[in-house]
């Protein structure tokens, strides 16, 4: 009885779950049917026909939703004003897919790419013989985008692409205060779907000594904008200061007047109150150059 109730509950959720319409669908034929964009449907019908002289057809999303509802598909919603149906080009995009994979693999230390889809923004009967591939420098932060190819004559062709991939990231376990060292005690290593990152996600906090650059809320994916190299000397702490005189190393204690990272030059104050410049060389250690 409990199983029947559970199955009914799952069926009800599935039946009424909202399905977002895509802004673009690539189709094989100019006669666009519902089965052209959703495989295995029982109730098929004609959506639109791409004009003979064209390779794409745009319709209003609201009109499409009304047509879907008329045929019993009432759970679709629009995320854009229009839906564009583009006749799929017969070109081989495998080289572009390979370039995209290489680009994303170079951008992340730990990424698993499941699939890459590339399609020209307009209809192309063939690709030029010689061309270079252009991808924008920060497109790796999203799983979809636009790349272009440029011919020797500087003619450009544009392609939409989507990458299905998982990326290893670190999330904050709880809120992390500014200047706190990042470790596995306050961060969780997770594999997440590549979608839209606000900046380059961290993938190596176990290999570098890092601290929070600002307050970080709980359950946030950590990015390069959130962190900085760890301060190994804190302001007002006591540090050991080394300096060499006649080949002999002399060490004394001094008060750090600034925070400092390795190789930073900071002010320190010795026991007589004199302020000196010292280079940070380690945790609470500096030297006079």
URTAJO-V27860 format. One record per residue. N is the residue number from 1. RES is the residue in one small letter. PHI is phi in degrees with one decimal (NA if undefined). BURIAL is + if it has 16 or more other C-alpha atoms within 10 Angstrom, else -. Layout:
# URTAJO-V27860
n = {N,N}
res = {RES,RES}
phi = {PHI,PHI}
burial = {BURIAL,BURIAL}
This chain:
# URTAJO-V27860
n = {1,2,3,4,5,6,7,8,9,10,11,12,13,14,15,16,17,18,19,20,21,22,23,24,25,26,27,28,29,30,31,32,33,34,35,36,37,38,39,40,41,42,43,44,45,46,47,48,49,50,51,52,53,54,55,56,57,58,59,60,61,62,63,64,65,66,67,68,69,70,71,72,73,74,75,76,77,78,79,80,81,82,83,84,85,86,87,88,89,90,91,92,93,94,95,96,97,98,99,100,101,102,103,104,105,106,107,108,109,110,111,112,113,114,115,116,117,118,119,120,121,122,123,124,125,126,127,128,129,130,131,132,133,134,135,136,137,138,139,140,141,142,143,144,145,146,147,148,149,150,151,152,153,154,155,156,157,158,159,160,161,162,163,164,165,166,167,168,169,170,171,172,173,174,175,176,177,178,179,180,181,182,183,184,185,186,187,188,189,190,191,192,193,194,195,196,197,198,199,200,201,202,203,204,205,206,207,208,209,210,211,212,213,214,215,216,217,218,219,220,221,222,223,224,225,226,227,228,229,230,231,232,233,234,235,236,237,238,239,240,241,242,243,244,245,246,247,248,249,250,251,252,253,254,255,256,257,258,259,260,261,262,263,264,265,266,267,268,269,270,271,272,273,274,275,276,277,278,279,280,281,282,283,284,285,286,287,288,289}
res = {x,x,x,x,x,x,x,x,x,x,x,x,x,x,x,x,x,x,x,x,x,x,x,x,x,x,x,x,x,x,x,x,x,x,x,x,x,x,x,x,x,x,x,x,x,x,x,x,x,x,x,x,x,x,x,x,x,x,x,x,x,x,x,x,x,x,x,x,x,x,x,x,x,x,x,x,x,x,x,x,x,x,x,x,x,x,x,x,x,x,x,x,x,x,x,x,x,x,x,x,x,x,x,x,x,x,x,x,x,x,x,x,x,x,x,x,x,x,x,x,x,x,x,x,x,x,x,x,x,x,x,x,x,x,x,x,x,x,x,x,x,x,x,x,x,x,x,x,x,x,x,x,x,x,x,x,x,x,x,x,x,x,x,x,x,x,x,x,x,x,x,x,x,x,x,x,x,x,x,x,x,x,x,x,x,x,x,x,x,x,x,x,x,x,x,x,x,x,x,x,x,x,x,x,x,x,x,x,x,x,x,x,x,x,x,x,x,x,x,x,x,x,x,x,x,x,x,x,x,x,x,x,x,x,x,x,x,x,x,x,x,x,x,x,x,x,x,x,x,x,x,x,x,x,x,x,x,x,x,x,x,x,x,x,x,x,x,x,x,x,x,x,x,x,x,x,x,x,x,x,x,x,x,x,x,x,x,x,x}
phi = {NA,-63.5,-63.3,-62.6,-63.7,-64.4,-63.8,-64.4,-63.1,-63.6,-62.1,-65.3,-62.1,-62.9,-65.5,-104.7,-64.8,-75.4,-112.7,-74.7,-76.5,-77.8,-78.7,-138.4,-125.1,-98.8,-122.9,-88.4,-127.8,-72.6,-85.9,-91.5,-110.1,-61.0,-68.7,-70.1,-116.3,-130.3,-72.8,74.6,-76.1,-86.1,-105.7,-91.6,-161.0,-80.0,-94.3,-164.7,-125.3,-72.2,-58.0,-57.8,-88.6,-120.8,-123.5,-150.5,-143.9,-112.2,-130.9,-69.2,-59.8,-63.8,-66.5,-66.5,-63.9,-63.2,-65.5,-62.3,-62.4,-60.4,-100.3,95.0,-101.7,-103.8,-104.8,-92.0,-130.6,-98.0,-113.7,-145.3,-73.4,-131.2,-117.9,-110.2,-105.0,-117.5,-67.9,-65.2,-75.5,-85.2,-81.1,-88.2,-101.7,-62.1,-65.8,-65.9,-62.3,-64.3,-64.2,-65.7,-58.2,-62.0,-62.7,-71.2,-67.8,-75.4,-83.1,-128.3,-74.6,-139.3,-138.1,-116.3,-93.0,-89.2,-160.1,-134.1,-118.1,-131.5,-146.4,-64.1,-69.0,-127.5,-75.5,-125.4,-76.3,-159.6,-93.5,-63.2,-66.5,-123.9,-162.3,-112.4,-98.5,-121.1,-126.0,-66.4,-62.9,-111.9,-68.4,-66.4,-75.2,-126.4,-89.7,-144.5,-179.3,-129.0,-115.9,-134.6,-119.7,-124.7,-84.5,-62.8,-91.2,64.5,-85.3,-112.7,-127.8,-113.0,-133.3,-85.6,-142.6,-136.1,-118.1,-98.7,-151.6,-114.1,-126.1,-82.3,-135.3,-119.6,-116.0,-72.8,-66.1,-134.5,-65.6,-118.3,-76.6,-55.9,73.9,-79.6,-68.0,-90.6,-142.7,-71.9,-78.2,-118.9,-131.8,-115.3,-87.3,-138.3,-103.8,-127.9,-70.8,-69.3,-130.8,-132.5,-96.8,-74.3,-166.2,-59.0,-70.4,-72.3,-133.0,-148.5,-67.2,-79.7,-102.1,-126.3,-92.1,-125.3,-135.3,-68.1,-81.9,-151.8,-65.6,-115.8,-66.5,-65.0,63.0,-103.5,-70.9,-80.0,-124.5,-63.0,-74.4,-91.2,-130.8,-151.0,-61.7,-63.7,-74.9,-94.6,-127.6,-105.4,-56.5,74.9,-85.1,-91.1,-124.1,-88.1,-113.3,-107.6,-151.0,-107.0,-140.4,55.3,78.4,-110.3,-86.7,-111.9,-121.1,-144.2,-94.1,-148.2,-94.0,-74.9,-97.4,-146.8,-69.2,-153.3,-100.5,-57.1,81.2,-71.1,-96.1,-126.4,-87.6,-128.6,-120.6,-81.2,-66.2,-90.5,91.4,-76.7,-97.2,-123.4,-95.4,-138.3,-97.8,-71.9,-120.4,-177.5,-67.3,58.8,-132.4,-141.9,-142.0,-87.3,-91.6}
burial = {-,-,-,-,-,-,-,-,-,-,-,-,-,-,-,-,-,-,-,-,+,-,-,+,+,+,+,-,-,+,-,+,+,+,+,+,-,-,-,-,-,-,-,-,-,-,+,+,-,+,-,-,-,-,+,+,+,-,-,-,+,-,-,+,+,-,+,+,-,-,-,-,-,+,-,+,-,+,-,-,-,+,+,+,+,+,+,+,+,-,-,-,-,-,-,+,+,-,-,+,+,-,-,+,-,-,+,+,-,-,+,+,-,-,-,+,+,+,+,+,+,+,+,+,-,-,+,-,-,-,+,-,-,+,-,-,-,-,+,+,+,-,+,+,+,+,+,+,+,+,-,-,-,-,-,-,+,-,+,+,+,+,+,-,+,+,+,+,+,+,+,+,+,-,-,+,-,-,+,+,+,+,+,-,-,+,+,+,+,-,-,-,-,+,+,-,-,-,+,+,+,+,+,-,+,-,-,-,-,+,+,+,+,-,-,+,-,-,-,-,+,+,+,-,-,+,+,+,+,+,+,+,+,+,+,-,-,+,+,+,+,+,-,-,-,-,-,-,-,-,-,-,+,+,+,+,+,+,+,+,+,+,-,+,+,+,+,+,+,+,-,-,-,-,+,-,-,+,+,+,+,+,-,+,+,+,+,-,-}
